[in-house]
């Protein structure tokens, strides 16, 4: 069995970093993303901006603005 690290999201916030049995590419649940080389320290509790692919400490829900 192959294992991979995954990020679990609640909306755009990373709520968990887990090592799971690898999913097939087209079977990854919508609230998960492969972590690749990212670490827990870089991602856990942060907000993911899908436009630039970066993680941020803060997200303003009113304006949709990401910041550190």
PyMOL Python script that loads the backbone (N, CA, C, O; Angstrom):
from pymol import cmd

cmd.read_pdbstr("""\
ATOM      1  N   UNK A   1       0.831  -1.191   0.000  1.00  0.00           N
ATOM      2  CA  UNK A   1       0.000   0.000   0.000  1.00  0.00           C
ATOM      3  C   UNK A   1       0.870   1.247   0.000  1.00  0.00           C
ATOM      4  O   UNK A   1       1.906   1.303   0.663  1.00  0.00           O
ATOM      5  N   UNK A   2       0.443   2.211  -0.733  1.00  0.00           N
ATOM      6  CA  UNK A   2       1.146   3.499  -0.773  1.00  0.00           C
ATOM      7  C   UNK A   2       0.422   4.481   0.145  1.00  0.00           C
ATOM      8  O   UNK A   2      -0.807   4.520   0.195  1.00  0.00           O
ATOM      9  N   UNK A   3       1.212   5.269   0.867  1.00  0.00           N
ATOM     10  CA  UNK A   3       0.654   6.290   1.748  1.00  0.00           C
ATOM     11  C   UNK A   3       1.090   7.661   1.263  1.00  0.00           C
ATOM     12  O   UNK A   3       2.195   7.825   0.746  1.00  0.00           O
ATOM     13  N   UNK A   4       0.212   8.651   1.432  1.00  0.00           N
ATOM     14  CA  UNK A   4       0.520  10.036   1.070  1.00  0.00           C
ATOM     15  C   UNK A   4       0.008  10.961   2.158  1.00  0.00           C
ATOM     16  O   UNK A   4      -0.892  10.609   2.921  1.00  0.00           O
ATOM     17  N   UNK A   5       0.596  12.156   2.218  1.00  0.00           N
ATOM     18  CA  UNK A   5       0.130  13.192   3.142  1.00  0.00           C
ATOM     19  C   UNK A   5      -0.950  14.012   2.447  1.00  0.00           C
ATOM     20  O   UNK A   5      -0.829  14.376   1.277  1.00  0.00           O
ATOM     21  N   UNK A   6      -2.018  14.291   3.209  1.00  0.00           N
ATOM     22  CA  UNK A   6      -3.138  15.069   2.679  1.00  0.00           C
ATOM     23  C   UNK A   6      -3.487  16.204   3.632  1.00  0.00           C
ATOM     24  O   UNK A   6      -3.336  16.091   4.849  1.00  0.00           O
ATOM     25  N   UNK A   7      -3.955  17.293   3.048  1.00  0.00           N
ATOM     26  CA  UNK A   7      -4.490  18.417   3.810  1.00  0.00           C
ATOM     27  C   UNK A   7      -6.002  18.299   3.766  1.00  0.00           C
ATOM     28  O   UNK A   7      -6.580  18.046   2.709  1.00  0.00           O
ATOM     29  N   UNK A   8      -6.649  18.482   4.923  1.00  0.00           N
ATOM     30  CA  UNK A   8      -8.111  18.470   4.965  1.00  0.00           C
ATOM     31  C   UNK A   8      -8.581  19.894   5.196  1.00  0.00           C
ATOM     32  O   UNK A   8      -8.041  20.607   6.041  1.00  0.00           O
ATOM     33  N   UNK A   9      -9.585  20.301   4.442  1.00  0.00           N
ATOM     34  CA  UNK A   9     -10.085  21.673   4.484  1.00  0.00           C
ATOM     35  C   UNK A   9     -11.488  21.771   5.052  1.00  0.00           C
ATOM     36  O   UNK A   9     -12.300  20.854   4.923  1.00  0.00           O
ATOM     37  N   UNK A  10     -11.753  22.909   5.685  1.00  0.00           N
ATOM     38  CA  UNK A  10     -13.101  23.359   6.024  1.00  0.00           C
ATOM     39  C   UNK A  10     -13.209  24.684   5.298  1.00  0.00           C
ATOM     40  O   UNK A  10     -12.705  25.700   5.774  1.00  0.00           O
ATOM     41  N   UNK A  11     -13.861  24.678   4.153  1.00  0.00           N
ATOM     42  CA  UNK A  11     -13.843  25.858   3.294  1.00  0.00           C
ATOM     43  C   UNK A  11     -12.438  25.999   2.729  1.00  0.00           C
ATOM     44  O   UNK A  11     -11.951  25.100   2.045  1.00  0.00           O
ATOM     45  N   UNK A  12     -11.777  27.134   3.012  1.00  0.00           N
ATOM     46  CA  UNK A  12     -10.409  27.334   2.531  1.00  0.00           C
ATOM     47  C   UNK A  12      -9.367  27.236   3.648  1.00  0.00           C
ATOM     48  O   UNK A  12      -8.191  27.525   3.427  1.00  0.00           O
ATOM     49  N   UNK A  13      -9.800  26.827   4.856  1.00  0.00           N
ATOM     50  CA  UNK A  13      -8.888  26.703   5.991  1.00  0.00           C
ATOM     51  C   UNK A  13      -8.449  25.245   6.168  1.00  0.00           C
ATOM     52  O   UNK A  13      -9.269  24.327   6.145  1.00  0.00           O
ATOM     53  N   UNK A  14      -7.136  25.057   6.345  1.00  0.00           N
ATOM     54  CA  UNK A  14      -6.595  23.720   6.583  1.00  0.00           C
ATOM     55  C   UNK A  14      -6.874  23.348   8.037  1.00  0.00           C
ATOM     56  O   UNK A  14      -6.413  24.023   8.957  1.00  0.00           O
ATOM     57  N   UNK A  15      -7.631  22.270   8.235  1.00  0.00           N
ATOM     58  CA  UNK A  15      -7.996  21.854   9.594  1.00  0.00           C
ATOM     59  C   UNK A  15      -7.297  20.572  10.027  1.00  0.00           C
ATOM     60  O   UNK A  15      -7.339  20.208  11.202  1.00  0.00           O
ATOM     61  N   UNK A  16      -6.651  19.881   9.081  1.00  0.00           N
ATOM     62  CA  UNK A  16      -5.949  18.646   9.446  1.00  0.00           C
ATOM     63  C   UNK A  16      -4.868  18.342   8.426  1.00  0.00           C
ATOM     64  O   UNK A  16      -4.989  18.681   7.249  1.00  0.00           O
ATOM     65  N   UNK A  17      -3.814  17.700   8.893  1.00  0.00           N
ATOM     66  CA  UNK A  17      -2.711  17.209   8.068  1.00  0.00           C
ATOM     67  C   UNK A  17      -2.593  15.731   8.407  1.00  0.00           C
ATOM     68  O   UNK A  17      -2.247  15.387   9.538  1.00  0.00           O
ATOM     69  N   UNK A  18      -2.871  14.854   7.455  1.00  0.00           N
ATOM     70  CA  UNK A  18      -2.946  13.426   7.748  1.00  0.00           C
ATOM     71  C   UNK A  18      -2.189  12.588   6.733  1.00  0.00           C
ATOM     72  O   UNK A  18      -2.087  12.949   5.560  1.00  0.00           O
ATOM     73  N   UNK A  19      -1.664  11.472   7.196  1.00  0.00           N
ATOM     74  CA  UNK A  19      -1.076  10.467   6.316  1.00  0.00           C
ATOM     75  C   UNK A  19      -2.113   9.366   6.150  1.00  0.00           C
ATOM     76  O   UNK A  19      -2.525   8.729   7.120  1.00  0.00           O
ATOM     77  N   UNK A  20      -2.527   9.153   4.904  1.00  0.00           N
ATOM     78  CA  UNK A  20      -3.590   8.200   4.596  1.00  0.00           C
ATOM     79  C   UNK A  20      -3.150   7.266   3.475  1.00  0.00           C
ATOM     80  O   UNK A  20      -2.185   7.543   2.761  1.00  0.00           O
ATOM     81  N   UNK A  21      -3.870   6.157   3.331  1.00  0.00           N
ATOM     82  CA  UNK A  21      -3.646   5.308   2.168  1.00  0.00           C
ATOM     83  C   UNK A  21      -3.958   6.169   0.946  1.00  0.00           C
ATOM     84  O   UNK A  21      -4.984   6.848   0.896  1.00  0.00           O
ATOM     85  N   UNK A  22      -3.065   6.131  -0.032  1.00  0.00           N
ATOM     86  CA  UNK A  22      -3.197   7.010  -1.200  1.00  0.00           C
ATOM     87  C   UNK A  22      -4.491   6.763  -1.965  1.00  0.00           C
ATOM     88  O   UNK A  22      -4.895   5.623  -2.189  1.00  0.00           O
ATOM     89  N   UNK A  23      -5.124   7.853  -2.356  1.00  0.00           N
ATOM     90  CA  UNK A  23      -6.314   7.806  -3.199  1.00  0.00           C
ATOM     91  C   UNK A  23      -5.881   7.796  -4.659  1.00  0.00           C
ATOM     92  O   UNK A  23      -4.814   8.310  -4.994  1.00  0.00           O
ATOM     93  N   UNK A  24      -6.694   7.222  -5.520  1.00  0.00           N
ATOM     94  CA  UNK A  24      -6.485   7.371  -6.952  1.00  0.00           C
ATOM     95  C   UNK A  24      -6.738   8.843  -7.281  1.00  0.00           C
ATOM     96  O   UNK A  24      -7.533   9.503  -6.611  1.00  0.00           O
ATOM     97  N   UNK A  25      -6.073   9.347  -8.295  1.00  0.00           N
ATOM     98  CA  UNK A  25      -6.152  10.772  -8.641  1.00  0.00           C
ATOM     99  C   UNK A  25      -7.587  11.281  -8.758  1.00  0.00           C
ATOM    100  O   UNK A  25      -7.884  12.378  -8.285  1.00  0.00           O
ATOM    101  N   UNK A  26      -8.468  10.523  -9.368  1.00  0.00           N
ATOM    102  CA  UNK A  26      -9.854  10.970  -9.575  1.00  0.00           C
ATOM    103  C   UNK A  26     -10.783  10.590  -8.430  1.00  0.00           C
ATOM    104  O   UNK A  26     -11.994  10.782  -8.536  1.00  0.00           O
ATOM    105  N   UNK A  27     -10.237  10.051  -7.324  1.00  0.00           N
ATOM    106  CA  UNK A  27     -11.062   9.638  -6.199  1.00  0.00           C
ATOM    107  C   UNK A  27     -10.805  10.441  -4.922  1.00  0.00           C
ATOM    108  O   UNK A  27     -11.363  10.117  -3.874  1.00  0.00           O
ATOM    109  N   UNK A  28      -9.981  11.470  -4.991  1.00  0.00           N
ATOM    110  CA  UNK A  28      -9.687  12.277  -3.802  1.00  0.00           C
ATOM    111  C   UNK A  28     -10.942  13.070  -3.435  1.00  0.00           C
ATOM    112  O   UNK A  28     -11.479  13.791  -4.275  1.00  0.00           O
ATOM    113  N   UNK A  29     -11.422  12.945  -2.180  1.00  0.00           N
ATOM    114  CA  UNK A  29     -12.602  13.713  -1.757  1.00  0.00           C
ATOM    115  C   UNK A  29     -12.387  15.229  -1.935  1.00  0.00           C
ATOM    116  O   UNK A  29     -11.256  15.713  -1.892  1.00  0.00           O
ATOM    117  N   UNK A  30     -13.462  15.946  -2.131  1.00  0.00           N
ATOM    118  CA  UNK A  30     -13.395  17.381  -2.425  1.00  0.00           C
ATOM    119  C   UNK A  30     -12.733  18.196  -1.314  1.00  0.00           C
ATOM    120  O   UNK A  30     -12.170  19.256  -1.587  1.00  0.00           O
ATOM    121  N   UNK A  31     -12.789  17.725  -0.071  1.00  0.00           N
ATOM    122  CA  UNK A  31     -12.214  18.509   1.030  1.00  0.00           C
ATOM    123  C   UNK A  31     -10.767  18.103   1.346  1.00  0.00           C
ATOM    124  O   UNK A  31     -10.222  18.523   2.367  1.00  0.00           O
ATOM    125  N   UNK A  32     -10.141  17.290   0.482  1.00  0.00           N
ATOM    126  CA  UNK A  32      -8.746  16.901   0.668  1.00  0.00           C
ATOM    127  C   UNK A  32      -7.897  17.389  -0.494  1.00  0.00           C
ATOM    128  O   UNK A  32      -8.384  17.575  -1.609  1.00  0.00           O
ATOM    129  N   UNK A  33      -6.605  17.592  -0.207  1.00  0.00           N
ATOM    130  CA  UNK A  33      -5.632  17.953  -1.229  1.00  0.00           C
ATOM    131  C   UNK A  33      -4.326  17.273  -0.857  1.00  0.00           C
ATOM    132  O   UNK A  33      -3.952  17.259   0.316  1.00  0.00           O
ATOM    133  N   UNK A  34      -3.623  16.707  -1.837  1.00  0.00           N
ATOM    134  CA  UNK A  34      -2.327  16.113  -1.555  1.00  0.00           C
ATOM    135  C   UNK A  34      -1.380  17.190  -1.045  1.00  0.00           C
ATOM    136  O   UNK A  34      -1.310  18.284  -1.605  1.00  0.00           O
ATOM    137  N   UNK A  35      -0.654  16.875   0.018  1.00  0.00           N
ATOM    138  CA  UNK A  35       0.264  17.847   0.614  1.00  0.00           C
ATOM    139  C   UNK A  35       1.582  17.929  -0.145  1.00  0.00           C
ATOM    140  O   UNK A  35       2.260  18.955  -0.095  1.00  0.00           O
ATOM    141  N   UNK A  36       1.951  16.864  -0.844  1.00  0.00           N
ATOM    142  CA  UNK A  36       3.225  16.871  -1.554  1.00  0.00           C
ATOM    143  C   UNK A  36       4.368  17.084  -0.576  1.00  0.00           C
ATOM    144  O   UNK A  36       4.517  16.322   0.379  1.00  0.00           O
ATOM    145  N   UNK A  37       5.182  18.121  -0.805  1.00  0.00           N
ATOM    146  CA  UNK A  37       6.332  18.398   0.061  1.00  0.00           C
ATOM    147  C   UNK A  37       6.010  19.391   1.173  1.00  0.00           C
ATOM    148  O   UNK A  37       6.883  19.723   1.975  1.00  0.00           O
ATOM    149  N   UNK A  38       4.768  19.869   1.230  1.00  0.00           N
ATOM    150  CA  UNK A  38       4.385  20.817   2.277  1.00  0.00           C
ATOM    151  C   UNK A  38       4.394  20.136   3.645  1.00  0.00           C
ATOM    152  O   UNK A  38       4.169  18.930   3.750  1.00  0.00           O
ATOM    153  N   UNK A  39       4.659  20.923   4.692  1.00  0.00           N
ATOM    154  CA  UNK A  39       4.683  20.381   6.051  1.00  0.00           C
ATOM    155  C   UNK A  39       3.480  20.886   6.842  1.00  0.00           C
ATOM    156  O   UNK A  39       2.767  21.800   6.426  1.00  0.00           O
ATOM    157  N   UNK A  40       3.284  20.255   7.998  1.00  0.00           N
ATOM    158  CA  UNK A  40       2.220  20.679   8.902  1.00  0.00           C
ATOM    159  C   UNK A  40       2.422  22.125   9.335  1.00  0.00           C
ATOM    160  O   UNK A  40       1.462  22.894   9.384  1.00  0.00           O
ATOM    161  N   UNK A  41       3.655  22.503   9.649  1.00  0.00           N
ATOM    162  CA  UNK A  41       3.942  23.869  10.103  1.00  0.00           C
ATOM    163  C   UNK A  41       3.614  24.914   9.051  1.00  0.00           C
ATOM    164  O   UNK A  41       3.224  26.033   9.384  1.00  0.00           O
ATOM    165  N   UNK A  42       3.768  24.556   7.786  1.00  0.00           N
ATOM    166  CA  UNK A  42       3.503  25.495   6.694  1.00  0.00           C
ATOM    167  C   UNK A  42       2.013  25.662   6.391  1.00  0.00           C
ATOM    168  O   UNK A  42       1.609  26.655   5.787  1.00  0.00           O
ATOM    169  N   UNK A  43       1.201  24.694   6.810  1.00  0.00           N
ATOM    170  CA  UNK A  43      -0.179  24.677   6.327  1.00  0.00           C
ATOM    171  C   UNK A  43      -1.268  24.635   7.397  1.00  0.00           C
ATOM    172  O   UNK A  43      -2.309  25.269   7.226  1.00  0.00           O
ATOM    173  N   UNK A  44      -1.061  23.915   8.479  1.00  0.00           N
ATOM    174  CA  UNK A  44      -2.126  23.674   9.454  1.00  0.00           C
ATOM    175  C   UNK A  44      -2.624  24.972  10.083  1.00  0.00           C
ATOM    176  O   UNK A  44      -1.838  25.763  10.607  1.00  0.00           O
ATOM    177  N   UNK A  45      -3.929  25.180  10.026  1.00  0.00           N
ATOM    178  CA  UNK A  45      -4.544  26.385  10.578  1.00  0.00           C
ATOM    179  C   UNK A  45      -4.469  27.592   9.665  1.00  0.00           C
ATOM    180  O   UNK A  45      -4.915  28.677  10.037  1.00  0.00           O
ATOM    181  N   UNK A  46      -3.912  27.420   8.474  1.00  0.00           N
ATOM    182  CA  UNK A  46      -3.789  28.545   7.533  1.00  0.00           C
ATOM    183  C   UNK A  46      -4.848  28.450   6.449  1.00  0.00           C
ATOM    184  O   UNK A  46      -5.527  27.433   6.304  1.00  0.00           O
ATOM    185  N   UNK A  47      -4.974  29.524   5.699  1.00  0.00           N
ATOM    186  CA  UNK A  47      -5.966  29.630   4.637  1.00  0.00           C
ATOM    187  C   UNK A  47      -5.289  29.465   3.281  1.00  0.00           C
ATOM    188  O   UNK A  47      -4.236  30.051   3.029  1.00  0.00           O
ATOM    189  N   UNK A  48      -5.890  28.677   2.424  1.00  0.00           N
ATOM    190  CA  UNK A  48      -5.345  28.405   1.100  1.00  0.00           C
ATOM    191  C   UNK A  48      -6.031  29.281   0.058  1.00  0.00           C
ATOM    192  O   UNK A  48      -7.257  29.322  -0.035  1.00  0.00           O
ATOM    193  N   UNK A  49      -5.211  29.977  -0.722  1.00  0.00           N
ATOM    194  CA  UNK A  49      -5.730  30.800  -1.814  1.00  0.00           C
ATOM    195  C   UNK A  49      -5.526  30.019  -3.113  1.00  0.00           C
ATOM    196  O   UNK A  49      -4.394  29.892  -3.582  1.00  0.00           O
ATOM    197  N   UNK A  50      -6.594  29.499  -3.696  1.00  0.00           N
ATOM    198  CA  UNK A  50      -6.448  28.699  -4.915  1.00  0.00           C
ATOM    199  C   UNK A  50      -5.986  29.502  -6.129  1.00  0.00           C
ATOM    200  O   UNK A  50      -5.515  28.920  -7.107  1.00  0.00           O
ATOM    201  N   UNK A  51      -6.111  30.810  -6.083  1.00  0.00           N
ATOM    202  CA  UNK A  51      -5.694  31.649  -7.210  1.00  0.00           C
ATOM    203  C   UNK A  51      -4.178  31.662  -7.350  1.00  0.00           C
ATOM    204  O   UNK A  51      -3.655  31.514  -8.454  1.00  0.00           O
ATOM    205  N   UNK A  52      -3.459  31.842  -6.220  1.00  0.00           N
ATOM    206  CA  UNK A  52      -1.995  31.882  -6.296  1.00  0.00           C
ATOM    207  C   UNK A  52      -1.323  30.631  -5.718  1.00  0.00           C
ATOM    208  O   UNK A  52      -0.100  30.498  -5.773  1.00  0.00           O
ATOM    209  N   UNK A  53      -2.135  29.710  -5.159  1.00  0.00           N
ATOM    210  CA  UNK A  53      -1.594  28.462  -4.643  1.00  0.00           C
ATOM    211  C   UNK A  53      -0.782  28.600  -3.372  1.00  0.00           C
ATOM    212  O   UNK A  53       0.021  27.721  -3.060  1.00  0.00           O
ATOM    213  N   UNK A  54      -0.971  29.695  -2.620  1.00  0.00           N
ATOM    214  CA  UNK A  54      -0.206  29.944  -1.398  1.00  0.00           C
ATOM    215  C   UNK A  54      -1.100  29.835  -0.162  1.00  0.00           C
ATOM    216  O   UNK A  54      -2.328  29.883  -0.244  1.00  0.00           O
ATOM    217  N   UNK A  55      -0.432  29.687   0.989  1.00  0.00           N
ATOM    218  CA  UNK A  55      -1.122  29.611   2.277  1.00  0.00           C
ATOM    219  C   UNK A  55      -0.887  30.893   3.056  1.00  0.00           C
ATOM    220  O   UNK A  55       0.221  31.429   3.063  1.00  0.00           O
ATOM    221  N   UNK A  56      -1.932  31.384   3.712  1.00  0.00           N
ATOM    222  CA  UNK A  56      -1.876  32.643   4.449  1.00  0.00           C
ATOM    223  C   UNK A  56      -2.395  32.472   5.865  1.00  0.00           C
ATOM    224  O   UNK A  56      -3.232  31.610   6.133  1.00  0.00           O
ATOM    225  N   UNK A  57      -1.893  33.296   6.763  1.00  0.00           N
ATOM    226  CA  UNK A  57      -2.294  33.257   8.164  1.00  0.00           C
ATOM    227  C   UNK A  57      -3.701  33.804   8.364  1.00  0.00           C
ATOM    228  O   UNK A  57      -4.444  33.309   9.211  1.00  0.00           O
ATOM    229  N   UNK A  58      -4.069  34.814   7.594  1.00  0.00           N
ATOM    230  CA  UNK A  58      -5.358  35.490   7.774  1.00  0.00           C
ATOM    231  C   UNK A  58      -6.173  35.513   6.487  1.00  0.00           C
ATOM    232  O   UNK A  58      -5.635  35.550   5.380  1.00  0.00           O
ATOM    233  N   UNK A  59      -7.493  35.489   6.672  1.00  0.00           N
ATOM    234  CA  UNK A  59      -8.416  35.634   5.556  1.00  0.00           C
ATOM    235  C   UNK A  59      -9.574  36.502   6.005  1.00  0.00           C
ATOM    236  O   UNK A  59     -10.225  36.200   7.005  1.00  0.00           O
ATOM    237  N   UNK A  60      -9.838  37.581   5.275  1.00  0.00           N
ATOM    238  CA  UNK A  60     -10.947  38.482   5.591  1.00  0.00           C
ATOM    239  C   UNK A  60     -12.164  38.024   4.788  1.00  0.00           C
ATOM    240  O   UNK A  60     -12.216  38.187   3.568  1.00  0.00           O
ATOM    241  N   UNK A  61     -13.135  37.455   5.487  1.00  0.00           N
ATOM    242  CA  UNK A  61     -14.316  36.907   4.816  1.00  0.00           C
ATOM    243  C   UNK A  61     -15.164  37.982   4.143  1.00  0.00           C
ATOM    244  O   UNK A  61     -15.871  37.698   3.175  1.00  0.00           O
ATOM    245  N   UNK A  62     -15.101  39.201   4.641  1.00  0.00           N
ATOM    246  CA  UNK A  62     -15.898  40.280   4.047  1.00  0.00           C
ATOM    247  C   UNK A  62     -15.336  40.727   2.697  1.00  0.00           C
ATOM    248  O   UNK A  62     -16.090  40.977   1.756  1.00  0.00           O
ATOM    249  N   UNK A  63     -14.013  40.825   2.608  1.00  0.00           N
ATOM    250  CA  UNK A  63     -13.389  41.336   1.388  1.00  0.00           C
ATOM    251  C   UNK A  63     -12.779  40.243   0.527  1.00  0.00           C
ATOM    252  O   UNK A  63     -12.468  40.484  -0.640  1.00  0.00           O
ATOM    253  N   UNK A  64     -12.599  39.035   1.082  1.00  0.00           N
ATOM    254  CA  UNK A  64     -11.972  37.950   0.332  1.00  0.00           C
ATOM    255  C   UNK A  64     -10.468  38.137   0.194  1.00  0.00           C
ATOM    256  O   UNK A  64      -9.851  37.604  -0.727  1.00  0.00           O
ATOM    257  N   UNK A  65      -9.878  38.904   1.124  1.00  0.00           N
ATOM    258  CA  UNK A  65      -8.453  39.221   1.070  1.00  0.00           C
ATOM    259  C   UNK A  65      -7.644  38.285   1.978  1.00  0.00           C
ATOM    260  O   UNK A  65      -8.018  38.042   3.126  1.00  0.00           O
ATOM    261  N   UNK A  66      -6.541  37.772   1.450  1.00  0.00           N
ATOM    262  CA  UNK A  66      -5.607  36.939   2.210  1.00  0.00           C
ATOM    263  C   UNK A  66      -4.418  37.788   2.640  1.00  0.00           C
ATOM    264  O   UNK A  66      -3.988  38.677   1.905  1.00  0.00           O
ATOM    265  N   UNK A  67      -3.878  37.509   3.851  1.00  0.00           N
ATOM    266  CA  UNK A  67      -2.692  38.232   4.319  1.00  0.00           C
ATOM    267  C   UNK A  67      -1.951  37.406   5.368  1.00  0.00           C
ATOM    268  O   UNK A  67      -2.471  36.427   5.904  1.00  0.00           O
ATOM    269  N   UNK A  68      -0.721  37.836   5.640  1.00  0.00           N
ATOM    270  CA  UNK A  68       0.095  37.192   6.685  1.00  0.00           C
ATOM    271  C   UNK A  68       0.329  38.106   7.850  1.00  0.00           C
ATOM    272  O   UNK A  68       0.994  37.722   8.812  1.00  0.00           O
TER     273      UNK A  68
END
""", "prot")
cmd.dss("prot")
cmd.show_as("cartoon", "prot")
cmd.util.cbc("prot")
cmd.orient("prot")
